[in-house]
């Protein structure tokens, strides 16, 4: 199953965000789910994706760029 996650590209001040992001990544990888996320390597989104990759899970990064005139 693909699981889409969009989180902050910042870590935040409360350590629970880092801990929960890591746990989510591990859970997704060990459950055999594919992470589909916003593509950032920073903050909570980066932590989730890194945890999935460290635990041999699959990751799909989606980045969208919008040009406003």
Beta strands, then each sheet from edge to edge (+ up, - down):
strand 1: 2-5
strand 2: 34-37
strand 3: 58-61
sheet 1: 1+ 2+ 3+
end
